[in-house]
Amino acid sequence: MIEKTANSKLNSETSLRAALCHAPVTIFALPKAFVGDANQIQKNAFRSWSQLSPAVDVLLFGDEDGIAEFAAEHEIAHVAQIERNENGTPLVGSAFSMAHAVSTSPILVYCNSDVILDRSFTDAMEALANQDQFEHWLAIGQRLDVPIDRELDFENDSQRQWLRRRCDSHGTKSSHVCKEYFAFPRNMFQAVPPFAVGRGNWDNWMVASVKPDGAPVIDLSRQVKAVHQTHDYTHMKASRMKCYVSGEEARENERLAGGRNLISGSTCTHRLGPDGIQKIGLLRAGLDFLGDVPRFAKLMTQLLLSR
């Protein structure tokens, strides 16, 4: 059973802490409460988004502790209402639906709340906006896992330089199955199943669902630095294995997705490079798959140890 909110009454039931500026790109997210490690991590992520150039609209959903206050302080748009399942977990489909309703941007991006983005991301969005090969597309990219031990001021050049050095010295590429953001034109994903956020299988559905219609899945990994701030999982009420694979909500996500879609939901058909969007050949796809095996094995070992 799903607790409903009326998306049609956004003007009266929605709290927008700042007006959207109708930028070409809107990045939206479902943050956790601003407590513990998530406080610093989310502040870093959202500050990096709000200071991107060219400017993007940032849109936060949910009423967990600290979201409204942070959004008001930083003049970030905020929608407090969100549909939840019977366990109280926010639903991804609700955020996608309201992002379409609230934003006017030609490109929408769902991004996890622990990811720092830089100018490489907006450069990639500009390249996608200017391409004329495809009307429908989905863009994803590999993340870089980096331990960050401080709040960052992205207007401070010395701190930006510190982050670059930190990425070079401590950054580790994650497996391709770990998807942190989804960029797409607003004519896509207007209706998304009621997946529970923070649980497994819905992200694979995002990728697998566009392939039968021939829409390209574009890999931005070579162009975009997506810095995932490493963290523990003490905020979870269950183990990582239960959250992502074996738990009730993960299994419900799997049912809604029509399966785990592990391979079809983690592989790209095209790649963005300096010369534009190119199709990934079978040989290149095979080499990429083999190169990812050690990272995937490491991830699975971590999940198994968390049971």
C-alpha positions as CSV (number, residue, x, y, z in Angstrom):
1,M,0.0,0.0,0.0
2,I,1.3,3.5,-0.9
3,E,0.6,6.7,1.0
4,K,-0.4,9.1,-1.7
5,T,0.1,12.9,-2.1
6,A,-1.6,14.9,-4.8
7,N,0.9,15.8,-7.4
8,S,-1.7,18.0,-9.0
9,K,-1.7,20.4,-6.0
10,L,1.9,21.3,-6.1
11,N,1.1,25.0,-5.8
12,S,-0.6,24.7,-2.4
13,E,1.0,21.5,-0.9
14,T,4.6,22.0,-2.0
15,S,7.2,24.1,-0.3
16,L,9.6,25.5,-2.9
17,R,12.3,27.3,-0.9
18,A,13.6,29.1,-3.9
19,A,12.2,29.7,-7.4
20,L,13.7,27.6,-10.1
21,C,15.6,29.7,-12.7
22,H,14.5,27.4,-15.6
23,A,18.1,26.4,-16.3
24,P,18.8,24.0,-19.2
25,V,19.4,21.2,-16.7
26,T,17.7,20.3,-13.4
27,I,19.4,17.9,-11.0
28,F,17.0,16.4,-8.4
29,A,17.6,14.2,-5.4
30,L,16.0,12.4,-2.5
31,P,18.3,13.3,0.5
32,K,18.6,11.5,3.8
33,A,18.3,13.4,7.0
34,F,21.2,15.8,7.6
35,V,22.5,13.9,10.5
36,G,25.8,12.0,11.2
37,D,28.1,11.5,8.2
38,A,25.2,12.4,5.8
39,N,25.2,16.0,7.1
40,Q,28.7,16.7,5.7
41,I,28.4,14.5,2.7
42,Q,25.2,15.9,1.4
43,K,26.3,19.5,2.1
44,N,29.3,18.9,-0.1
45,A,27.3,17.3,-2.8
46,F,24.6,19.9,-3.0
47,R,27.0,22.8,-2.7
48,S,28.9,21.5,-5.7
49,W,25.7,21.2,-7.7
50,S,24.5,24.7,-6.9
51,Q,27.8,26.2,-7.9
52,L,28.1,24.5,-11.3
53,S,28.8,26.6,-14.3
54,P,26.8,27.0,-16.5
55,A,24.2,27.1,-13.7
56,V,21.8,24.2,-13.2
57,D,18.6,24.1,-11.2
58,V,18.8,21.9,-8.0
59,L,15.6,20.4,-6.6
60,L,15.5,18.5,-3.3
61,F,12.6,16.2,-2.3
62,G,11.5,15.1,1.1
63,D,10.9,16.3,4.7
64,E,13.7,14.5,6.5
65,D,15.5,16.5,9.2
66,G,17.6,19.4,7.8
67,I,16.5,19.3,4.2
68,A,14.2,22.4,4.4
69,E,16.7,24.4,6.4
70,F,19.6,23.6,4.1
71,A,17.5,24.4,1.0
72,A,16.3,27.7,2.4
73,E,19.9,28.7,3.5
74,H,21.3,28.0,0.0
75,E,18.3,29.1,-2.0
76,I,17.7,25.7,-3.4
77,A,14.3,24.6,-4.6
78,H,12.6,22.1,-2.2
79,V,9.5,20.0,-2.4
80,A,8.6,18.6,1.0
81,Q,5.9,16.2,0.0
82,I,6.9,12.8,-1.4
83,E,5.0,9.5,-1.8
84,R,6.2,6.8,0.5
85,N,5.6,3.1,0.8
86,E,4.1,1.4,3.9
87,N,7.5,1.3,5.5
88,G,7.9,5.0,5.1
89,T,10.6,4.8,2.4
90,P,10.3,7.6,-0.3
91,L,9.4,6.4,-3.7
92,V,11.5,7.1,-6.7
93,G,8.6,7.3,-9.1
94,S,7.1,10.2,-7.1
95,A,10.3,12.2,-7.3
96,F,10.5,11.7,-11.1
97,S,6.8,12.7,-11.5
98,M,7.2,15.8,-9.5
99,A,10.5,16.8,-11.1
100,H,8.7,16.7,-14.5
101,A,5.9,18.8,-13.0
102,V,8.0,21.4,-11.2
103,S,11.0,21.8,-13.6
104,T,10.9,23.2,-17.1
105,S,14.5,22.1,-18.0
106,P,15.0,20.2,-21.3
107,I,17.3,17.8,-19.4
108,L,16.6,16.2,-16.1
109,V,19.1,14.4,-13.9
110,Y,18.5,12.2,-10.9
111,C,21.6,12.1,-8.8
112,N,22.4,10.4,-5.5
113,S,22.9,12.8,-2.6
114,D,26.5,11.8,-1.9
115,V,28.0,12.7,-5.3
116,I,30.2,15.8,-6.0
117,L,30.0,17.1,-9.6
118,D,32.2,19.6,-11.3
119,R,32.4,21.5,-14.6
120,S,33.0,18.2,-16.5
121,F,29.4,17.3,-15.8
122,T,27.9,20.5,-17.3
123,D,30.2,20.2,-20.3
124,A,28.8,16.7,-20.9
125,M,25.2,18.0,-20.5
126,E,25.9,20.7,-23.1
127,A,27.3,18.1,-25.5
128,L,24.2,16.0,-25.0
129,A,21.9,19.0,-25.5
130,N,23.6,19.9,-28.7
131,Q,23.6,16.5,-30.3
132,D,21.0,15.8,-32.9
133,Q,21.5,12.0,-33.4
134,F,18.9,10.9,-30.8
135,E,15.6,12.2,-29.6
136,H,15.5,9.7,-26.7
137,W,18.6,8.8,-24.7
138,L,19.8,7.9,-21.2
139,A,23.3,8.9,-19.9
140,I,25.0,7.3,-17.0
141,G,28.6,7.1,-15.8
142,Q,31.1,5.3,-13.6
143,R,31.8,6.9,-10.2
144,L,35.0,7.5,-8.4
145,D,35.0,6.5,-4.7
146,V,36.9,9.0,-2.6
147,P,37.1,9.4,1.2
148,I,36.4,13.1,2.1
149,D,37.0,14.2,5.7
150,R,35.8,17.8,5.6
151,E,33.2,20.2,4.4
152,L,34.3,21.9,1.2
153,D,33.8,25.4,-0.1
154,F,33.7,25.1,-3.9
155,E,34.2,28.9,-4.3
156,N,37.6,28.5,-2.7
157,D,40.3,27.6,-5.2
158,S,42.6,26.0,-2.7
159,Q,39.9,23.6,-1.6
160,R,39.0,22.7,-5.1
161,Q,42.7,21.9,-5.7
162,W,42.7,19.8,-2.5
163,L,39.8,17.8,-3.9
164,R,41.6,17.2,-7.1
165,R,44.7,16.0,-5.3
166,R,42.5,13.8,-3.1
167,C,40.8,12.2,-6.1
168,D,44.2,11.5,-7.7
169,S,45.7,10.0,-4.5
170,H,42.7,8.2,-2.9
171,G,40.2,7.8,-5.7
172,T,39.1,4.3,-6.7
173,K,36.8,3.5,-9.7
174,S,33.7,1.6,-8.7
175,S,32.0,-1.2,-10.6
176,H,29.8,-0.2,-13.5
177,V,26.8,-1.7,-11.6
178,C,27.0,1.2,-9.2
179,K,25.1,3.9,-10.9
180,E,25.0,7.4,-9.2
181,Y,23.2,9.6,-11.7
182,F,20.8,9.3,-14.7
183,A,20.5,12.1,-17.2
184,F,17.7,12.1,-19.8
185,P,15.6,14.5,-21.9
186,R,12.3,15.4,-20.2
187,N,10.3,13.4,-22.8
188,M,11.5,10.3,-21.0
189,F,10.7,8.7,-17.6
190,Q,7.5,10.7,-17.0
191,A,6.1,7.6,-15.3
192,V,8.4,5.4,-13.2
193,P,7.2,2.5,-11.1
194,P,6.9,3.1,-7.3
195,F,10.4,1.8,-6.5
196,A,11.7,2.3,-2.9
197,V,14.8,4.6,-3.0
198,G,18.0,3.3,-1.5
199,R,17.1,-0.3,-2.4
200,G,18.3,-2.5,-5.2
201,N,17.1,-3.2,-8.7
202,W,15.4,0.1,-9.6
203,D,18.6,1.6,-11.1
204,N,19.1,-1.5,-13.3
205,W,15.5,-1.0,-14.5
206,M,16.3,2.5,-15.6
207,V,18.9,1.3,-18.0
208,A,17.3,-1.9,-19.2
209,S,13.9,-0.3,-19.8
210,V,15.1,2.0,-22.6
211,K,16.9,-0.6,-24.7
212,P,13.9,-2.4,-26.3
213,D,12.9,0.9,-27.9
214,G,16.3,1.4,-29.3
215,A,17.2,4.4,-27.1
216,P,21.0,4.6,-26.6
217,V,22.5,4.3,-23.1
218,I,25.4,6.7,-23.2
219,D,28.5,6.2,-21.0
220,L,29.9,9.5,-19.7
221,S,32.6,7.9,-17.7
222,R,35.5,9.3,-19.8
223,Q,34.1,12.8,-19.7
224,V,32.6,13.2,-16.3
225,K,34.2,13.0,-12.9
226,A,31.5,11.9,-10.5
227,V,33.0,11.9,-7.0
228,H,31.2,9.5,-4.7
229,Q,32.1,10.4,-1.1
230,T,32.7,7.1,0.7
231,H,30.7,6.5,3.8
232,D,29.6,3.7,6.2
233,Y,26.1,2.2,6.2
234,T,25.1,2.7,9.8
235,H,22.1,4.8,8.7
236,M,20.5,1.6,7.2
237,K,18.1,-0.3,9.4
238,A,19.2,-3.5,7.6
239,S,22.4,-4.9,6.1
240,R,23.6,-3.7,2.7
241,M,22.7,-7.2,1.4
242,K,19.2,-6.9,2.6
243,C,18.8,-3.3,1.3
244,Y,20.1,-4.1,-2.1
245,V,19.4,-7.7,-2.7
246,S,17.5,-9.9,-0.3
247,G,15.3,-7.6,1.8
248,E,11.5,-7.1,1.4
249,E,11.8,-3.7,-0.3
250,A,14.7,-4.9,-2.6
251,R,12.5,-7.9,-3.6
252,E,9.6,-5.6,-4.3
253,N,11.8,-3.4,-6.5
254,E,12.9,-6.5,-8.3
255,R,9.2,-7.5,-8.9
256,L,8.4,-4.0,-10.2
257,A,11.4,-4.1,-12.4
258,G,10.6,-7.5,-13.9
259,G,13.9,-9.0,-12.6
260,R,17.3,-7.8,-11.5
261,N,18.5,-6.9,-15.0
262,L,22.0,-7.0,-13.8
263,I,23.8,-7.1,-17.2
264,S,21.3,-5.3,-19.4
265,G,20.9,-2.7,-16.6
266,S,24.6,-2.0,-16.3
267,T,25.9,-1.9,-19.8
268,C,26.0,1.0,-22.2
269,T,25.5,1.0,-26.0
270,H,27.3,4.3,-26.7
271,R,30.0,6.5,-25.3
272,L,30.5,10.3,-25.2
273,G,34.0,11.3,-26.2
274,P,35.7,14.5,-27.5
275,D,34.3,13.8,-30.9
276,G,30.7,13.2,-29.8
277,I,28.6,10.1,-29.3
278,Q,30.0,6.9,-30.7
279,K,28.5,3.4,-30.6
280,I,30.5,0.9,-28.5
281,G,31.6,-2.0,-30.5
282,L,31.4,-5.6,-29.4
283,L,35.1,-6.0,-28.8
284,R,35.2,-2.8,-26.7
285,A,32.1,-3.8,-24.7
286,G,33.7,-7.2,-24.0
287,L,37.0,-5.6,-22.8
288,D,35.0,-3.2,-20.6
289,F,33.1,-6.1,-19.1
290,L,36.2,-8.1,-18.3
291,G,37.9,-5.0,-16.9
292,D,35.0,-4.6,-14.5
293,V,35.0,-8.1,-13.1
294,P,37.5,-7.4,-10.3
295,R,35.5,-4.4,-9.1
296,F,32.3,-6.3,-9.3
297,A,33.8,-9.2,-7.3
298,K,35.0,-6.8,-4.7
299,L,31.5,-5.3,-4.4
300,M,29.8,-8.7,-4.1
301,T,32.3,-9.7,-1.4
302,Q,31.4,-6.5,0.6
303,L,27.7,-7.3,0.2
304,L,28.1,-10.9,1.4
305,L,30.2,-9.8,4.4
306,S,27.5,-7.4,5.4
307,R,24.8,-10.1,5.9
